[in-house]
Amino acid sequence: MIHQIGFNHAWEGIKYAFSTQPNFRVHGLLATIALLLGVWLGLNSLEWLVLVFTICMVLIAEMVNTALESMTDLIEEKYHVKAKIAKDVSAGMVLVSAISSLIVGLIIFVPKLWRCC
């Protein structure tokens, strides 16, 4: 029963991120496109492992960013330079993960697309 409650809270967090965070939806759409492209191009096991790990890294970073921003707003309602730093660094984390995932995607997909098209 306790595990079910924890799962329900986790699922609510995912639903919240998807329903309220436009960037999470964008990352989800791009992830879906990458997964479909992977199926179409017939990725091998290692490529799937790297692709799925990379997608998860970006989605997790986006969710951590959302959690940190919400917690920062809860702690400090008015502008504070340290709150700005927390939010900026958190957003930077998402940017680094997104750029990294783009590089991984290019490494995996460009050679396969080059050969097939």
C-alpha positions in Angstrom: 0.0 0.0 0.0 2.8 2.4 0.9 4.5 1.8 -2.4 1.2 2.5 -4.2 0.9 5.9 -2.4 4.5 6.8 -3.4 3.8 5.8 -7.0 0.7 7.9 -7.0 2.6 10.9 -5.8 5.3 10.3 -8.4 2.7 10.0 -11.2 1.1 13.3 -10.0 4.5 15.0 -10.3 4.9 13.7 -13.9 1.4 14.8 -14.8 2.0 18.2 -13.2 5.2 18.7 -15.1 3.6 17.7 -18.4 0.5 19.8 -17.8 2.1 23.0 -16.6 5.6 23.2 -18.1 5.7 24.0 -21.8 9.4 23.0 -22.0 8.6 19.6 -20.6 6.1 19.1 -23.3 8.6 20.2 -26.0 11.2 17.8 -24.6 8.6 15.1 -24.5 7.7 15.7 -28.1 11.3 15.7 -29.2 11.9 12.5 -27.2 9.0 10.8 -29.0 10.4 11.9 -32.4 13.8 10.5 -31.4 12.3 7.2 -30.3 10.3 6.9 -33.5 13.4 7.7 -35.6 15.3 5.1 -33.6 12.7 2.5 -34.5 12.7 3.5 -38.1 16.5 3.5 -38.4 16.9 0.2 -36.4 19.2 1.3 -33.6 21.3 -1.3 -32.0 21.2 -2.1 -28.2 24.0 0.3 -27.3 22.4 3.1 -29.3 19.0 2.5 -27.6 20.7 2.5 -24.2 22.4 5.8 -24.8 19.3 7.4 -26.4 16.9 6.3 -23.6 19.4 7.4 -20.9 19.9 10.8 -22.7 16.1 11.3 -23.0 15.6 10.5 -19.3 18.4 12.9 -18.3 16.7 15.8 -20.1 13.3 15.0 -18.7 14.7 14.6 -15.2 16.6 17.8 -15.4 13.4 19.6 -16.5 11.5 18.2 -13.5 14.3 19.1 -11.1 14.2 22.6 -12.5 10.5 22.8 -11.9 10.8 21.5 -8.4 13.6 23.9 -7.6 11.8 26.9 -9.0 8.6 26.0 -7.1 10.6 25.5 -3.8 12.4 28.8 -4.4 9.1 30.6 -4.9 7.8 29.1 -1.8 10.7 30.2 0.3 11.2 33.6 -1.2 8.2 35.4 -2.7 9.9 38.7 -3.6 12.9 39.1 -5.7 16.2 38.0 -4.1 19.5 37.7 -5.9 20.1 34.2 -4.4 16.7 33.0 -5.5 17.6 34.3 -9.0 20.9 32.4 -8.9 19.1 29.2 -7.8 16.6 29.5 -10.7 19.3 30.5 -13.3 21.6 27.6 -12.3 18.6 25.2 -12.4 17.6 26.5 -15.9 21.3 26.2 -16.9 21.2 22.5 -15.9 18.3 21.9 -18.3 20.2 23.7 -21.1 23.3 21.7 -20.6 21.3 18.4 -20.6 19.4 19.5 -23.7 22.6 20.5 -25.6 24.2 17.2 -24.6 21.2 15.3 -25.8 21.3 17.1 -29.1 25.0 16.1 -29.5 24.2 12.5 -28.7 21.3 12.6 -31.2 23.5 13.9 -33.9 26.2 11.3 -33.2 23.6 8.5 -33.3 21.3 9.7 -36.1 23.4 11.6 -38.6 25.5 8.7 -39.8 22.5 6.4 -40.1 20.5 9.1 -42.0 23.5 9.8 -44.2 23.7 6.1 -45.2 19.9 5.6 -45.8 19.0 8.9 -47.5 
